[in-house]
Amino acid sequence: MSVDLSRHSEAGVQSTTAAFRTSPQTLCSMDDEVDFTEMQRDLASQLDRFTNQGSGWTLDNVTSFVVNI
């Protein structure tokens, strides 16, 4: 997942991009299910760590979200 973030500082509005990814999931057969809930929690946790450590960054836009199969 790639995102655009911004924050206000003394120099004005700053912008940056960041990318987050989850660990691969191994499926042994077509009957196995992908745990999308776990992937969502993992991405949300990474984004929270990035934005909540006093950085002041806020999420503006998700620019891409790719699922490789």
C-alpha positions as CSV (number, residue, x, y, z in Angstrom):
1,M,0.0,0.0,0.0
2,S,1.4,3.4,-0.9
3,V,0.0,6.6,0.7
4,D,0.4,10.3,0.7
5,L,0.8,12.0,4.0
6,S,1.1,15.7,5.1
7,R,1.8,17.7,8.3
8,H,1.9,21.4,9.3
9,S,5.2,22.8,10.5
10,E,6.8,26.1,11.0
11,A,8.0,25.9,7.4
12,G,4.5,25.3,6.1
13,V,2.8,22.2,4.9
14,Q,5.1,19.3,4.3
15,S,4.2,16.3,2.2
16,T,5.7,12.8,1.9
17,T,4.8,9.4,0.6
18,A,5.2,6.1,2.4
19,A,4.8,2.4,1.6
20,F,3.6,-0.4,3.8
21,R,3.4,-4.1,3.2
22,T,2.3,-7.3,4.9
23,S,4.0,-10.6,5.2
24,P,3.2,-13.2,2.5
25,Q,0.6,-15.8,3.3
26,T,1.2,-19.3,2.1
27,L,-1.8,-21.2,0.7
28,C,-1.3,-24.9,0.3
29,S,-4.4,-25.6,-1.7
30,M,-7.3,-23.8,-3.4
31,D,-9.4,-24.5,-0.3
32,D,-7.2,-22.3,1.9
33,E,-8.6,-18.8,2.6
34,V,-6.6,-15.6,2.6
35,D,-6.8,-13.8,6.0
36,F,-7.7,-10.3,4.8
37,T,-8.6,-9.3,8.3
38,E,-5.1,-10.0,9.5
39,M,-3.6,-8.1,6.5
40,Q,-5.8,-5.1,7.3
41,R,-4.8,-5.1,11.0
42,D,-1.1,-5.3,10.0
43,L,-1.4,-2.4,7.6
44,A,-3.4,-0.3,10.0
45,S,-0.8,-1.0,12.8
46,Q,2.1,0.1,10.6
47,L,0.3,3.3,9.6
48,D,-0.6,4.0,13.2
49,R,3.1,3.6,14.3
50,F,4.1,5.9,11.5
51,T,1.6,8.7,12.3
52,N,1.3,8.4,16.1
53,Q,4.9,8.7,17.2
54,G,4.8,12.5,17.5
55,S,5.4,13.0,13.8
56,G,2.2,14.9,13.1
57,W,1.7,13.1,9.8
58,T,-1.8,12.6,8.7
59,L,-3.0,10.3,5.9
60,D,-4.2,12.2,2.9
61,N,-4.7,9.6,0.2
62,V,-4.1,5.9,-0.6
63,T,-2.3,6.0,-3.9
64,S,-2.1,2.3,-4.6
65,F,-3.2,-0.9,-3.0
66,V,-1.8,-4.1,-4.6
67,V,-2.6,-7.7,-3.8
68,N,-0.3,-10.2,-5.5
69,I,-1.7,-13.7,-6.0
